[in-house]
Amino acid sequence: MQYTHTDAELVQQPIGYWSWAAYKAVIDRTRAALAGIGTTQPQWWVLNQVAGAPKARDEVSALLRNYLDTGQEMEPEIDETIARGWITQTPDGHLTLTADGRAFYEKAAALQTDLWTERHAGISDEEYLTTMKVLQRFIHNTGGKAWHH
C-alpha cells in the first residue's frame, strides 16, 4: 500500500481526521453491504443481540440506543425486525429469533465475517491490537467514553 505521507509526516497528522475517515469508510462499507442483503446496520445489531439467547426488549433497546451515534431510538428497528418475521416478542417482552430470522442472521453474520476479512487484509493481529489500544488511550486521554465505559 502507498501511504499519503512519509513516516515523519504521518506522525504529525491529526488523529481526529484520520480516525473519522477510517470510521466513515468502515461504516459506509458495512451499511452498503448490509443494504445489499436487505437490512440496516441497526437491524443487524438487534438480530446479533438476540441470536445467542432470548433477551428482554428493554435490555436490547437500552444497550443499542444511539449505538455508534446513530442518533435514533432502537424501538423502530426492533419493530421492523418483528414486522419482517425475523424476531418474535413474547408476552413478557423477550425477543427471540424465528426460523426465518435465524436463516437471515446466519446470512448476515457470514457477510460480517467477509467484511472483517476485507478490513483486516494486510493487517496483523499485533498491528490491530496496537491500534485498538492506541485508540482507547486517545479516548481515555481526552476524557471520552466508549460504549463499554
N, C-alpha and C positions, 0 to 999 in steps of 0.2 A: 504494500500500500504506500502511496505517496502522501506524506503529511503536508498540511498547509503552511507550516513554518519549520524553521530549523529547531533543534532542541533548545538552543539558547533563547530563541524567540517564543517557543511554546511555553516555557516556564513563566513567561511574562503575560500570557494570555489570561483573560478574565474567566474564572470558573463559572460565574453566573451565566455568561453567554454559552459556554460550551456544555454545561450541564443542561441548560434549557434546550439547546439544539439537539443534544442526544435524546432527551426526554421526548421532544416533539417528533423526532424521526422514529423512535421506537413506538410511541403511542399511535402515530398516524399509520404506520405499517400494520400494527396489531389490529386497529379498528377497521382498516380497509380489508384485511384478511377475514376477520370475523363477519363483516358485512357481506363478503363474498359467499359465506355459507348461510347467511340469513339471520344473523343475530347481532347484538350490540355488545360492547365490552361490559357494561353493567349487567346485562342479562347473563353473560358468561360468568361473571363474579357470583351471581345468585346460584346458578347451576353448580358451580365449583364448591360453594359453601355447603350445599345440600347433598352433594354426591356421596360424601363419606358416610353420612348418617342424617336422619331427620333432625331438623333444627327448628326452634321456635321462630316464627316470622319476625317477632320483635327483635330477637337476637341477630338475625341476618340483617335486618334493616339498620339496626344500630351499628353493627360492625362495618357495613359498607357505605353508610350515609356519607356523602361527599368524599368518597374514596378517590384518591388521585385527583382531588379538587374538581370533580365533575360538576359541582355546583347544583346538584339536584338531589331530591329525596329518592330513596330506593323503592318506595312503595309502588310507583307506577311500573317499575322494571319487574318487581315481583309479580304484580298483577298481570303483566304481559307474559311472563313465563307460565303462569297458570292458564291464561287465555289460549296460549299456544299448545297446551296439553302436555307440557314438559314437567310440570310440577303440580301436585295436588296439595291442598291445605286441609288438615284435619280440623274437626270442630274446636279442638283446644289450641289451634293456631300453629301447629307444627307443619313444616313444609317437607315434602318428600318427592323424590323423582318418580315419574311414571315410567313405564317401559319405553315409550317414545322418548321421554326425557333422558333416560339412561343411554339410549342409542345416540341421541343428538349430543349428549355430554361427551360420549366417547369420541365422536367425530371432532368436536371442538377441542377436546383435550389432545387429540393427535395433531391437530393444526397448531395448537400452542407448543407442542413438542417440536414440530418443524420450525416454528418461528424462533424458539430458543436456540436451536441448532444454527439457524441462519444468523442470528445476532451474535453468536459466540464464535463464528468462523474466524480462525486465526488468533483467538484469544485463549491463552492458557488458563487453567483454573487458578494458578498463582496470580496472574495478572488480574483476573476477575476479582479474586479475594482482596487484593491490594486496592483495587478501585472501590469496592464496597466499603472497605474500612476508611479510605480517604473521604468518600462522600459522607459517611456517618460522622467523621471528625469535623467536616465542614458544617454539618447540621449542628453538632454539639458546640463548636466554636462560635457560632452565630446565635446561639440561644434558641434555635429552631426545634421543632418537634416533628418527628416522623410518626407514622400511624401507630406504631407499636409502643410509643412512649406514653 
